[in-house]
Amino acid sequence: MGYLVVLVTASSADEAGRIGQAVVHERLAACANLVPSIASTYWWQGKVEQAGEALLILKTREDLLEALQDRVRVLHSYSVPEVIALRLVGGYPDYLRWIDESVRAPERP
């Protein structure tokens, strides 16, 4: 089973915090770290924009990525939220085991 670090930018620390709380509470992520203030420069609708944002760093498993992305999309204010997953090539075994114990696939209706 693979593990991921998922990066999500948000319009504010409050928004990022709400998203992080929700996905951890719902067990889609084992942990959410919040970097409250970053400066972003990016292309949007044909021009370069600059904005202050917050960065959310989530730890999860690969099999939960789709459900995590879907949930972030529902909770996020952006029409195209950044949800970027980076595969972990290694990690402290006890930490990876803790991720396994902390997350679970959502129940299907």
Residue pairs with C-beta under 8 A, 6 or more apart in sequence:
1 61
1 62
1 63
1 100
2 61
2 62
2 87
2 88
3 59
3 60
3 61
3 62
3 87
3 88
3 91
3 96
3 99
4 58
4 59
4 60
4 61
4 62
4 65
4 85
4 86
4 87
4 88
5 57
5 58
5 59
5 85
5 86
5 88
6 29
6 57
6 58
6 59
6 60
6 65
6 68
6 83
6 84
6 85
6 86
7 55
7 56
7 57
7 58
7 82
7 83
7 84
7 85
7 86
8 16
8 19
8 55
8 56
8 58
8 72
8 76
8 81
8 82
8 83
8 84
9 16
9 38
9 40
9 53
9 54
9 55
9 56
9 81
9 82
10 16
10 19
10 53
10 54
10 55
10 56
10 76
10 77
10 78
10 81
11 51
11 53
11 54
11 77
11 78
12 53
12 54
13 34
13 36
13 37
13 54
15 54
15 76
15 77
16 34
16 36
16 54
16 55
16 56
17 34
17 54
18 75
19 32
19 56
19 72
19 75
19 76
20 29
20 32
20 33
20 34
20 56
20 58
21 32
22 71
22 75
23 29
23 32
23 58
23 68
23 71
23 72
23 75
24 30
24 31
24 32
26 71
26 106
27 102
27 103
27 104
27 106
28 60
28 64
28 67
28 68
28 71
28 103
28 106
29 58
29 59
29 60
29 64
29 68
29 103
30 59
30 60
30 98
30 99
30 102
30 103
31 58
31 59
31 99
31 102
32 56
32 57
32 58
33 56
33 57
33 58
34 54
34 55
34 56
34 57
35 54
35 55
35 56
35 57
36 54
37 52
37 54
38 52
38 53
38 54
38 55
39 50
39 51
39 52
39 53
40 50
40 51
40 52
40 53
41 48
41 49
41 50
42 48
42 49
42 51
43 49
58 68
59 99
60 68
60 99
60 103
61 99
61 100
61 103
62 85
62 87
63 105
64 103
64 105
65 85
67 105
67 106
68 83
69 83
72 81
72 83
73 81
73 83
88 96
